[in-house]
């Protein structure tokens, strides 16, 4: 039974089958004899004759093209060399179609082993004895009761040339859904990173795949997340640099003025420039995916309905993401608040801005708007910012934002919020005292809820939770074994790159009988404040909770030459190792280029390179990344024990 399933996976895909049938119809298949003494091989064709036939029938433009077509089919296990020692060649070699085998067994590759989809979807994870994923703070229990933004109701504005170009790509006004195929190998619900990758890859492998998106293809990252926010932050950093150019001896006469309308137009243009990569047209025409623009809903464990059409599937991926959660503050429903889904629609800079939430989204935007000229106040129920990060790293970011002029209010209990005459009035208690704050705009950034409502998950037999999202096992499989879930709808690691790799795991496990585990992913991330905070692996609190003995090595940037000459000495590199070894368990970097620098540590951890070995990696001088090597030097210095020192001292005396 397992062999039958693998053979079906090997030969699935209408395009592959059609190509195989075309070749089979034009080649001369017969019993052939060769060698001395002669041996007869049943139902074979000759490679050189197949090349000629492909050229004559127009299957290939030249001999090189014919070899490419032949080797594609050979790699997919459609046919094989009778001795299993040759790929497809333009030579007098015998090949046999798998379908002509006497017993219908699964084809083997020339180097041995069965041909399967797993050959084309490489393994993502390896089994690890110790998961290096930290314990993130769980969403509050009251998240289940919070309202969330319906992204379908969030428009894109203003409707200028840039946004028109964006919408033409990611939500075409005149889009016509295709006629559904009889059955799909894979259907993906959600057009963000997870849905795009799984549907596109399934199609590239020869499967029939469909992608359903009700709002904007590209998901949060392209439209209201990574892309527009980083475009905004780059402008804010430029404004800050201009104001402080005098510190470097660069005198700018006159006042620094931020043209906020121009900043936002630049954002819209860059977003539109990137959007063709995620466009409906590209996925339909170039990738062969059936793209449906509409709200998908499961109607059974193996069907989903969109725009009145029923799609039957073998496997499905839930990749519907998340959307902003709205706090239960009396009166908030009557206030024109902003979220990350609408803040990038602004064309005028608010004079006074309140930000509810002190996590990555809230802090990045708070710093940007403060540097543009708003007076920003960050409001938090807790007593600190960035609760999941290293406290020392969070303190550095806090001090910088305060230096920029951002006001922080901690330990709040919200009482009410209202709006009158364009002014938003907030009332709250801080440390037991009543406080009032008047602002011109309010940004809600307390976190995101998974998008699980109105998906028909009950009909599909998929367990879910309003607070935590779709429930999956370590292989990203839901309670319905044919349905998987990836991205923000199924994990607390709400990052585009995590959704990307979850999609790869789900694709391999769903289509190639893979056994990849999410818990084995090594996940780095960064918050793009200035300075940035980046992290990978375990935090100190994780190791303490898990009873892991560890040692930490820190290099402050005010001791790093490049940081000193750049005048950019805030921050540090901190690397944790298992005590008694150089095995890296985690790292935090705070600094201007932390998001880029963390990858060196991630590569070392992924490849099993220890901190001591990192010390032997030559870095160009002067660079900020030298701080990583210097942590390695610090580790190596601990290996110089008193005993080793005595031995070395004795050797030196002998050599005098």
N, C-alpha and C positions, 0 to 999 in steps of 0.2 A: 504493500500500500504506500509506504514512504517513497519507493522508487517511482510508482505511478505518479505521485504528486510532483516529484522533482522533474519527471519527464514533461508533465503538463506545463510546469513553470518554464522549462527550457524552451519549449516550442510555442509558448503563448505569444500573442501579439499579431494582429492582422497584417501589419506591414511585413513582418518577418515571414509569415506563412505565404503571403502573396509572392514575395521575392523568391522563396524556395520553390514554389510551384512553377514560376516562370522558368527558372533554371532547369528544373526537372523535366519540363515539357520540351526543351530544345536540345538536351544532351542525349547521346546514344548510350542507353543503359543495356548492358548484356553481360553474359558470363564471359570472362576473359582469362586467357592463360598467359603465363609469363615465367621466365626462369628456366634453369636446367637442374634437375629434371623439371619439366613443366608442372606448374601448379595452377589449378583453376580457381578463380575468385568469382563468386556469384554476384550478379546484378551490379556491375561497376561501370563507371565512366572514366574517361581519361582527362587529366587536367588540361593538357594542351588543346585537346579537341573542344573542351568546354570554353576555353578562351576564344577560340575561333567562332563557336556558336554564339557567344554573347555579343561579339562584334557584328556578326551577320544579322542578328535579330534586333540590334539597337539597344541591348541591355547595358552596353558599355561603349564609351566613346573611343577608347584605345586600349591597348593591351594592359597598360598600367592600371587603368580604371577597372578593367575586368578582374585583375588580381585583387584590387581593393574589394570589389563586390564578393568575389569568391572567398576571400579571407574573412570578411564579415560573417558570411554564412558558416564558414568553418569554425570560427571562434564561438559562434552561437550554438554549435553542436548540431547543425542541420545535416552535415555530412562529415565523413572522416576518411583518412587514408587507411587502406586495408591493413597496413602494418603498424599504423598509429605512430609513425615516426616522421611525418612530413606535414607541414601546413600546406595550404593550397598553393600550387606552383604551376607555371606555364611549362609543363614537362610531361614526359610519358610516365605519369604516375597514376595509379588506380585509386579512385575514391568511391565510397558507397554512401547513399542516403540512409539516414537513421530509420526512415519509414520503411526501408526495404530489408531491414533485419528480420530474421526469422522469428525472434521471440519478443520483439518490441522492447528490448531492454534500454536503459538509459545510456546514452553515448558517453564515452570517456574521452578526456583530453589527451593530446599526444604525450604529455608528460605523466599521464596517469591521473586517476580520480575522475569523478563524474562531472559533466558539464552542468552548471546550474546558474541561476540568477546571481548567486553569491559571488560568482567570478566577476560580475560587473558592478556589484555594490560592495566595496571593500568594507571590512570590519571597522567599526568606529571606536569601540572600546576593548580593553583587555581586562580580564578579571584581576582585581586588586584585593589584597587582604585588608587594606585600610582605605576606606573612602575618605578623600580629601575635600569633600564638600562640607562647608561650615553649616552650623545650625542658624538659620535666619530667624529673626523674630516673627512669630506667627501673627497673622492679622487678628485684630481684636475680635472678641466674640460677637460684638454688636455689628460687625461687618455684614452679617447675614441680613440684618434689618435695614441697612442703609440703601437709599436709592442710588441708582447709577445712571450715567448719561446714556441715552440711546443715540449711538453714533449716526444712525440713519437720519436723525433730525438735525444733525450738525452740518450746516452748509459750508461751502467754500466761498469766501468773499475777500476782496471785491472781485467781481467777474471781469477782470481785465484780460489782456492778451495772454499773460503768463498763466493765470488760473484757468483760462479757457483751454490752453494747450495741455495743462495738467489733466483736466477733466476729460478731454478728448482721448487721453491715453488710459486713464484709470477708471473712468466711468462714462464710456461713450454714450452720448444721448441717443444715437440711432442704432445702438447695438441690437443685433438680431440673434437670439439664442439658436444654437444648432439643434437639429433633430437628434434626440437621444439615441445612443447606440443600444443594441439589444441588451448588452450587459457590459459594465465597466470593470476592469481589473481594480481600479481605485477611483474613489470620489473624495475630493477634499472640500470641506466646508470652511471657508475663510481664506481670503486672498492676501494675507500677510506672508511673512517669510516662510512659515510652516506649510501653508497651503501651496504657495508658489513652488517651493522646492520639491515637495512630494508629488504634486501633479505633473510638473515638468519632467522630473526624473523618471517617473513611471512611464510617461510617454516616450522618452528617449530610449528606454529599454525595450520598446516595442509593445508596451501594454496600451490598452484603451483607458484613458483617464479623463476625468472631468473636474473642473474647478468652479465653485460657487461662491460668489461674493455679493453681498447686498449693498455695500457702501462704496469704498474706494479700494481698488487693487493696490497692492503695495503696503496696505495695512497702516498701523500707527507709525512705523519707522519712517516711511517715505512721507506721509502726509501730515502727521501731527506729532512726530516724535524726533527720532535721531536726526533726520536731515534738516528740518526747519530749525530745530533748537540749536544745532551746531552752527548753522549759518548765522543765527542771531548772536551766539556767543562769540564768534570770531569778530563780529563788528564791535561788540562790547569790549573785547580785549584790545582792539585797535584804539577805541576811544580812551581807554584807561592808559595805554602806552603813550598816546599823544599828550595827555594831561601831565604825564610824569617824564616827558622827554627831557625836561630841564635837568633831571637828576643825572643825565648822561652827557650834559653839556650841549644839548640840542635845544636852542632857543626858538620858540614859536611865538611870533608877535601876534597879538590879538587874542580873542577868546575862542576856545574850542567849542564848536557847536555840533551837536548830533542832529542830522536830518533824519528823524525817525521814519518818515514816509519813504525816504530813499532806502533806508535799512530794510524795511519790510518789502519793498519792491525787489530788492536784490534777493531776499529770501525766496520770494515767489518765483523769480526767474530761475534760480538754481534748482529749486524743487522741480520745476517744470522740465529743466534740462535733464535731470536724472530720471524722470518718470517713464520714458520709453522702455527702459529695462524691465519694468513691471507691467507693461501695458497689456490690455486685452488682445490687441492685434498681434503683438509679438508671441504671446503664449498660444494663441489660436493658429497663426500662420506659420511661425517658425518652429514652435515646439510641438504642434499637433495636439494640443489640449482642447477639449470641448469646454469653452468658457460660458458660464451662465451668470448673468447679472440679475440678481434677485435674492430673496430670502429663502434659504434652504431649510427644510424641516424633515426630520426622519418620520416615516410613516409605518415602518416595520423594522425588524432587525437587519434587513438587507435592501431597503429602499429608502430613497429620499425624494421629496417633492420640491420643485422650484418652478415658479411661474406656471403652475397648473400641469407641469410635466413630471412624470415619474421616472427616476433614474434607478436602475437595478445595479447593485455592485457586489463584488466579491469581498473587497476590503474598503474601509472608509477611514478618513482622518478628520478628526475634529480639531480645527485650528482657528477658532473664532476669536481668540485673544481676550482682551479685557477692556474695560472702559472706566472713566473716572468715577470714583465713589463720592457721594455727596453727604457731608455730615448732617446729623439730625440737630440742627440749630433752629430754634423757632424763628419763622419768618424768612428762612433762606429761599423758600420756593418762590417768593415774590421779588427777589433781588436778581438783577441781571449779572450774575456771577460769571467768571471766566473759568475754563479748565484748559488743559493742554489741547483739547479738541477744538477750542475756539480762540485761544489767545493769539494764534498766528494769523487771525483775520484782522487784527487791529491795524489801523492806519494812523492813529493819533496816539501820542504818548500820554498816559494818565499822569497827572501831577502827583497824586498820592495813590499808592498801591499797597493793599494788604494781601499777604500770602498766607493761607491756612495750610500748614504742613511744613516740616523742616527736613524732608527727605531729599533725594537727589533732584527730582523735578522742581520742587519748590525752591531749592537753593540755587540751582543753575539759573532759573528765570529771575529770581530775586536779585541776584548779583548783576545780571544783564540789564534789567530795568533801572537799577540804581545807577549803573554806569552810564546809562543813556540820559539820566536826569530826573527820573522819578524819585520821590521819597518813599522808600519801601519799608514796610514793617512786616516781619515774619512772626506768625503766631503759632505756638506749639503747646499741646497739652502736657508734654513731658518736660524734663529738665535739661535736655540736650538735643543737639542736632545729629543727624545721620546715625541713628541708634545701632545699626548693624556694624559700623566701622570701628576700627581701632580708636579708642578715646583720644589718644594723643594726636592722631591724624585729624579727627573731627575738630579738636581744639584749634589747630592751625587754620583750618578753613573758617571757623567761627571768627577768629581774630582778624582774618583778612576781610571778611564781609563787613565786620564792624568798622574796620579801617576805611572801607569803601563808603560807609555811611548808613548801612542797613541797620535798622533798629530791630531788636529781638525781644519778644515777650514770651516767657516760659511759664509752665505750671498753670495753664489757664483752664477755667471752666466757663464754657460759652453759655451766655444767657439768652441773647436774641440778636437778630440782625434785621435791619430795615432800610428802606431807600426813600428819599424824598428830595425832589428838586435836583436829581442827578447826584446827590451825595448819599453815600452808604454809611450808615451808623451802626457800629458794632458795640455790644455790651458784653462784658465778661468779668469774671472774678480772677484776680491774680494774687496768690498767696492770701486769700481771704478778703481782699479789698476790691470793691467795685471799681471798674475801669470803663471808660468810653473811648472809642476810636472812630474818627471820621475820615473816610477815604473817598477817592473818586472811582476806584475800581477794586474788585475783589477777585483774587485768583484762588481757586480751590485745588489743592494738591496734596490730599491726605493719603492717596494711594488709589489702587485700581481693583475693581471687582471682576471676576471672570465672567465672560459672556456665555451664560448657560440657559438663559430664559428663552422660551419659544423656539427651541431647537427640536422638540419632539424626542428628547433623550429617553423619556419614559417608554415611548413606543419602540425605541431601538434596544431597550434592555440595558441602558447605560446608566450606571449609578453616578450621581453628582451631588454636590453640595453648593449652596448659594454663596458661601463664604470662601471655600477652598477650590471650587471648580469641579471639573470632571475627575473622577477617581481613577487612577491608573496604577498598574503594578510597575515593577522596576524595568520592565521591557516596554512600557508605555501602552500596554494593552488595557482596555477598559473591561468592565464586567461582561460585555459582548466581545468574545474573542476575535471577531472580525473587524472590530472598530478600535482605532487607536486615537490618542489625543496628544497634542504637542503644543508648546508655547505657553503664553500667559494664561490660557484657560485651564492648564493642568499642572502648573508649577509656581513656586514662589520666586524662582530665579527668572525674573521678568526682564529679559534682555533679548534683543534681536538675535545675537549670535548663539544664545542658548536655544531659541526656537529653531534656528538653522540646524544645529546638531541634533536636537531632538527629532527633527524631521528626518534626518539621515538614519537615525536609529530605527525609527518607526518604519521607514521604507524598507530597510534591510530585514527587519523582523517580520514585517507583513508579507513581503513578496519573495524573500530569499531564505525563509526558514532560519533567520539569524537569531542569535542569542545575546545581542548587545544589551547592556544594562545602563540605565541612566545614572545610577549611583557611581559608576566608574568614570563619568566625565570629569575632567579637570577644568573648572570654570573660572576664568578670570573676568573681571569687570572693572569699570572706571566710572567715576562721577566727574563731570567736566566743568567743575567750578575752577576758579583760578586762585590758588593752585589746585591741580587735579588730585584726586585720590584713586588709587588703583589697588586691587587686591587679587590674590589667588590662593587657594588652599585654605588651611585652617587658621582661625584666629587663636590668640592665647587663651581666651575663655573656652573655646572648643576643646583644646588640649587639656585644660584643667578639668573640664567636665568629663572627659573621656579617660582621665587618669594617665595621660601620656606624658612622660618625662621629656622635657625639651630644653633647648638653649636658644637664646635670641642674639642676633648680631645686628647692630644698627650703625649706619653711617649718616651723619647729619650733612645736609648740603652746604652748610656754612664751613665745612672742612673740605669741600670738593672744589678744585681750582676753576673748573668751567662755570660752576654756579656762582663763584665769587666774582669772576670777571664779567659775567652777564648781569650781575647785580640781582640775582634771583636765588637767594639762599634759604628761602622758606622750605622746610620739609626735610624728609629723610627717606632712607631705604632701610627697612627692617625685615630680616629673613630669619625664620624659625627652622631649626633642625631637630631631629630626634637626638636626644641626649646620648653622648657616647659615639655618635656617627655624624657624617655630613649629609645624611638623607634629609632633603628639604621637605618640610611639612606645610609651609605657607609663607606668604610674604605680603607686606603692605608698603606701597611707595606713595609719598606725598611730594608733589612738585609740579613744575610747569609741564613736564613731558611724561608724567607718570603712566598715562594710558598706553603710550608706546613702549616705555621701559619695562612694564610688567611682562611683556611677551618673552623677553630673554629668560626670566625666571620660570615662566610657564613651560618654555621649551626644555629647559634643564630638568624640571620636575617630570615632564612627560617622557623624556628619554632616559630617565634614571641617572642623570648627571648630578653628582653631589656638589655641595657648596665649596668643598676643597678643590674640586676640579674647575669650578667657575673661576677660581683665583688664577688659574693658568691660562685663561682665555685673554688674549691680547686685545685691549680696547684702544682705539685711536685716542691720542692725547691732544687737547683736553676735551673730554665729553662728560656729560652728566652721568652716563651709564657706567663710568668708572666706579661710581659708588657701589654698584653691585659687585664688581671684582674686589673692591676693598673690604666688603663684608666677607668675601672668601678668604682674603688675607687674614682678617681678624679670626676667622675660624681656624685657619692653619696655625696661627700663633698659639692657640690653646693646645695644640698637639706637642708643643715643645715642653714636655714635662721635666721636672727636676732630674729624673733619671736620664732622659735623653740629653739634657744639657750637660750632665757629667760625662756621658759617653763622648759627646762632640768635643767637650773641653779637653778630654784625654787625647782624642785624635789630633787635635790642633797642636798639643804639646809635642806629640811624636813627630809632627810634620815640620817643626821649627828647625 
